[in-house]
Amino acid sequence: ETRLKSKLELHDDDVDDAGEASFISGSSRHSSFSRRSFTSGLAISVCSSVAAAATATTTIQPASASELGAMITKAVTTSDLGISVRKSVVKGAQMMDRIDGQWEKFSDDYGLGTARFNQGGRPKAKKIPPLKPLNVELANKLLELSDESFIEKSGVTPKMLSMQITKVDNSVRKSFERSGIDFSGEMSASIFNYNCYIHFKAYCDIIMSMNASMGWNKKGFEKLLGDKILQVLAPSYNIVLKNLAINRSNSKLQQKDILVKGLEAGLKLTDEILANL
């Protein structure tokens, strides 16, 4: 730990000098100030500052490059400083994106620039309806079907899979809580995404621990899971498949007619699936 801190010690002077020099050199290429030059200059400044901070007191030797890279990765992903920097970068990018959108709207409203002027004004905003609440019952059913398909294809016991899911949950939950997910309320879209992650992460860990990746039938698992999901979202799925098989075996139908009936069946199934989501 002492060795890691000494190698990753940050010097404010080095960071400030590197960032300022990079920003000046980036912005001096343009004779006039523009939004894009400011944004690019700011990005170059941030990247240079981070690079300078990482290498200010470190001399990388070929023999220790791999070891040093692993220590830097661990520090960036797990230390308080690394997490803080990553959050700040994301928030900064979101802020710049909002400013960019406001600037474009301002340019459209007042016809600034030749391209904006020739467009004849900003197009009418599309009215996007609010998202419907998450179907919790369906969300849990999808996770249940995923587990069933994995157990069937991998041969592991339900108890083994449950233990691995709990292990992954315990190891990553705090990280997701710091990112803003609230696990205290009812299941939301964010919580469902998290549950999908820990389930499929558990699948991958089990496959790697069993050294079964060479014999793992990924396509077979995906097909099995897809068939199970279709039977839930489209109850008429099996009936449609039987009818299509009958049409293909009917010698009186031409290939064109079989294709048309297949497309019609596909559209009906699509409507049925979307209606049940």
ROKOLRO-541176 format. One record per residue (C-alpha): residue number from 1; residue in three letters; x, z, y. Coordinates in steps of 0.25 Angstrom, whole numbers, plus 5000, padded with zeros to 4 digits. Last residue first. Layout:
NUM/Ala/X/Z/Y;
...
END
This chain:
277/Leu/4822/4909/4978;
276/Asn/4809/4906/4969;
275/Ala/4804/4894/4978;
274/Leu/4819/4888/4978;
273/Ile/4819/4888/4963;
272/Glu/4805/4882/4962;
271/Asp/4808/4871/4972;
270/Thr/4821/4868/4965;
269/Leu/4814/4867/4952;
268/Lys/4804/4857/4957;
267/Leu/4815/4849/4963;
266/Gly/4822/4848/4950;
265/Ala/4810/4844/4942;
264/Glu/4807/4833/4952;
263/Leu/4822/4828/4950;
262/Gly/4820/4829/4935;
261/Lys/4807/4821/4936;
260/Val/4814/4810/4944;
259/Leu/4826/4809/4934;
258/Ile/4817/4808/4922;
257/Asp/4809/4797/4929;
256/Lys/4821/4789/4933;
255/Gln/4826/4790/4918;
254/Gln/4814/4784/4913;
253/Leu/4803/4792/4906;
252/Lys/4797/4787/4893;
251/Ser/4808/4792/4885;
250/Asn/4805/4807/4888;
249/Ser/4817/4815/4884;
248/Arg/4821/4817/4898;
247/Asn/4807/4821/4903;
246/Ile/4806/4831/4892;
245/Ala/4820/4837/4896;
244/Leu/4815/4838/4911;
243/Asn/4802/4845/4906;
242/Lys/4810/4855/4899;
241/Leu/4819/4858/4911;
240/Val/4807/4859/4920;
239/Ile/4801/4870/4910;
238/Asn/4814/4877/4910;
237/Tyr/4815/4878/4926;
236/Ser/4800/4882/4928;
235/Pro/4804/4896/4931;
234/Ala/4813/4891/4943;
233/Leu/4820/4902/4950;
232/Val/4821/4911/4937;
231/Gln/4824/4900/4927;
230/Leu/4833/4893/4937;
229/Ile/4841/4906/4938;
228/Lys/4843/4907/4923;
227/Asp/4847/4892/4922;
226/Gly/4857/4894/4933;
225/Leu/4863/4906/4926;
224/Leu/4865/4898/4913;
223/Lys/4871/4886/4920;
222/Glu/4880/4895/4928;
221/Phe/4885/4902/4916;
220/Gly/4887/4889/4908;
219/Lys/4895/4883/4920;
218/Lys/4904/4895/4920;
217/Asn/4907/4895/4906;
216/Trp/4918/4906/4905;
215/Gly/4928/4902/4894;
214/Met/4941/4902/4903;
213/Ser/4935/4913/4911;
212/Ala/4934/4923/4899;
211/Asn/4946/4932/4902;
210/Met/4936/4943/4900;
209/Ser/4941/4949/4914;
208/Met/4939/4936/4921;
207/Ile/4925/4933/4916;
206/Ile/4921/4947/4919;
205/Asp/4927/4947/4933;
204/Cys/4920/4933/4936;
203/Tyr/4906/4939/4931;
202/Ala/4908/4951/4940;
201/Lys/4911/4943/4952;
200/Phe/4898/4936/4949;
199/His/4890/4949/4949;
198/Ile/4897/4955/4961;
197/Tyr/4895/4942/4969;
196/Cys/4880/4940/4966;
195/Asn/4878/4955/4969;
194/Tyr/4885/4953/4983;
193/Asn/4876/4940/4986;
192/Phe/4864/4948/4982;
191/Ile/4868/4959/4992;
190/Ser/4870/4949/5003;
189/Ala/4856/4943/5000;
188/Ser/4850/4957/5001;
187/Met/4847/4967/4990;
186/Glu/4840/4979/4996;
185/Gly/4848/4989/5004;
184/Ser/4860/4998/5002;
183/Phe/4870/4986/4999;
182/Asp/4873/4982/5013;
181/Ile/4883/4971/5014;
180/Gly/4891/4971/5026;
179/Ser/4905/4966/5022;
178/Arg/4910/4980/5020;
177/Glu/4899/4982/5009;
176/Phe/4904/4969/5002;
175/Ser/4918/4976/5001;
174/Lys/4912/4989/4997;
173/Arg/4904/4982/4985;
172/Val/4917/4974/4980;
171/Ser/4923/4984/4969;
170/Asn/4910/4991/4965;
169/Asp/4902/4978/4963;
168/Val/4913/4972/4955;
167/Lys/4913/4984/4945;
166/Thr/4898/4984/4945;
165/Ile/4897/4969/4941;
164/Gln/4908/4972/4930;
163/Met/4900/4983/4924;
162/Ser/4887/4975/4924;
161/Leu/4894/4964/4917;
160/Met/4900/4973/4906;
159/Lys/4886/4979/4904;
158/Pro/4879/4966/4903;
157/Thr/4889/4962/4892;
156/Val/4898/4950/4893;
155/Gly/4896/4937/4886;
154/Ser/4900/4928/4897;
153/Lys/4889/4918/4897;
152/Glu/4877/4927/4894;
151/Ile/4882/4939/4903;
150/Phe/4885/4929/4914;
149/Ser/4871/4923/4913;
148/Glu/4864/4937/4913;
147/Asp/4872/4941/4925;
146/Ser/4868/4929/4933;
145/Leu/4854/4931/4929;
144/Glu/4854/4945/4934;
143/Leu/4860/4941/4947;
142/Leu/4849/4930/4949;
141/Lys/4838/4940/4945;
140/Asn/4843/4950/4956;
139/Ala/4842/4940/4966;
138/Leu/4829/4935/4962;
137/Glu/4823/4950/4963;
136/Val/4830/4952/4976;
135/Asn/4824/4939/4982;
134/Leu/4832/4940/4995;
133/Pro/4823/4940/5008;
132/Lys/4820/4926/5014;
131/Leu/4830/4920/5024;
130/Pro/4825/4918/5038;
129/Pro/4820/4904/5041;
128/Ile/4829/4894/5047;
127/Lys/4824/4887/5060;
126/Lys/4834/4876/5063;
125/Ala/4839/4876/5077;
124/Lys/4836/4863/5085;
123/Pro/4848/4854/5087;
122/Arg/4857/4857/5099;
121/Gly/4856/4847/5110;
120/Gly/4857/4832/5112;
119/Gln/4869/4830/5102;
118/Asn/4876/4822/5113;
117/Phe/4879/4834/5121;
116/Arg/4884/4842/5110;
115/Ala/4894/4831/5106;
114/Thr/4898/4829/5120;
113/Gly/4901/4844/5123;
112/Leu/4891/4854/5128;
111/Gly/4877/4850/5127;
110/Tyr/4871/4863/5133;
109/Asp/4864/4868/5121;
108/Asp/4873/4862/5111;
107/Ser/4886/4869/5117;
106/Phe/4879/4882/5118;
105/Lys/4874/4881/5103;
104/Glu/4889/4877/5099;
103/Trp/4894/4889/5107;
102/Gln/4884/4899/5100;
101/Gly/4888/4894/5086;
100/Asp/4903/4895/5089;
99/Ile/4901/4909/5094;
98/Arg/4893/4913/5082;
97/Asp/4904/4907/5073;
96/Met/4915/4914/5081;
95/Met/4908/4927/5078;
94/Gln/4907/4924/5063;
93/Ala/4921/4921/5063;
92/Gly/4925/4934/5070;
91/Lys/4916/4942/5060;
90/Val/4923/4935/5048;
89/Val/4937/4938/5054;
88/Ser/4934/4952/5058;
87/Lys/4929/4955/5044;
86/Arg/4941/4949/5038;
85/Val/4950/4957/5047;
84/Ser/4943/4970/5044;
83/Ile/4944/4968/5029;
82/Gly/4959/4965/5030;
81/Leu/4961/4978/5039;
80/Asp/4953/4987/5030;
79/Ser/4961/4982/5018;
78/Thr/4955/4975/5006;
77/Thr/4955/4960/5008;
76/Val/4966/4958/5018;
75/Ala/4975/4969/5011;
74/Lys/4973/4964/4997;
73/Thr/4976/4949/5001;
72/Ile/4988/4954/5008;
71/Met/4993/4962/4996;
70/Ala/4990/4950/4987;
69/Gly/4998/4940/4997;
68/Leu/5010/4950/4997;
67/Glu/5010/4950/4982;
66/Ser/5010/4935/4981;
65/Ala/5020/4933/4992;
64/Ser/5030/4943/4986;
63/Ala/5039/4934/4979;
62/Pro/5038/4923/4990;
61/Gln/5042/4933/5001;
60/Ile/5032/4936/5012;
59/Thr/5037/4943/5024;
58/Thr/5027/4952/5030;
57/Thr/5026/4960/5043;
56/Ala/5018/4950/5051;
55/Thr/5013/4942/5039;
54/Ala/4998/4947/5038;
53/Ala/4996/4950/5052;
52/Ala/5002/4937/5056;
51/Ala/4992/4930/5047;
50/Val/4981/4938/5052;
49/Ser/4985/4934/5067;
48/Ser/4987/4920/5063;
47/Cys/4973/4919/5057;
46/Val/4966/4926/5069;
45/Ser/4973/4917/5080;
44/Ile/4970/4904/5072;
43/Ala/4956/4908/5072;
42/Leu/4956/4911/5087;
41/Gly/4962/4898/5090;
40/Ser/4952/4890/5081;
39/Thr/4941/4897/5088;
38/Phe/4946/4895/5102;
37/Ser/4950/4880/5099;
36/Arg/4936/4878/5094;
35/Arg/4929/4884/5106;
34/Ser/4938/4876/5116;
33/Phe/4948/4879/5126;
32/Ser/4956/4867/5132;
31/Ser/4970/4862/5129;
30/His/4969/4864/5114;
29/Arg/4982/4867/5106;
28/Ser/4984/4879/5114;
27/Ser/4973/4886/5107;
26/Gly/4980/4887/5093;
25/Ser/4994/4891/5099;
24/Ile/4987/4902/5108;
23/Phe/4979/4907/5096;
22/Ser/4991/4907/5087;
21/Ala/5000/4914/5097;
20/Glu/4989/4925/5099;
19/Gly/4987/4928/5085;
18/Ala/5002/4929/5081;
17/Asp/5005/4938/5093;
16/Asp/4993/4947/5090;
15/Val/4996/4948/5075;
14/Asp/5010/4951/5077;
13/Asp/5008/4961/5088;
12/Asp/4997/4968/5080;
11/His/5007/4970/5068;
10/Leu/5000/4971/5054;
9/Glu/5006/4978/5042;
8/Leu/5003/4970/5030;
7/Lys/5016/4972/5023;
6/Ser/5018/4987/5027;
5/Lys/5003/4989/5023;
4/Leu/5005/4983/5009;
3/Arg/5018/4990/5006;
2/Thr/5011/5004/5010;
1/Glu/5000/5000/5000;
END
